């Protein structure tokens, strides 16, 4: 009986550690994507803004906002 409880606790502990690691990896990925979005938007700002450049800039801004929203949702869910 006690061995079964200890095994269950170890499984829960391992699962919790795995969830924590996955959360950290997810946040790191969101940070990398967010930084990439910022760099691309800064590059587009500095270049000549034609219609295609303006559209790409607007899409990057939307994606960056979405990434930040998802990151916030993950942080508040934990």
Steps between C-alpha positions, in 0.01 A plus 500: 500500500771749599712402199205571268452845653871578467496388135195720430671798666814444292293482180320824595835660583651394165191618312511835680868543418433413135214750484726767652775427246252514213369833631855638510567376145173653380582835659848493351353429155253787540784732606706401197207552265417830663859620464504391137177689438645813659819477294305452179268788576795727579666399173183574307464837673848600390449390139296683243133434567326404181163325496652152542731616777216669685281189475781276626567741787133495601494118490810480719346738753186283515705181544713663771189604691358148466823347632500734799133420569572126490799545730285693747231232482753228581643697791161575652381141451776367723 
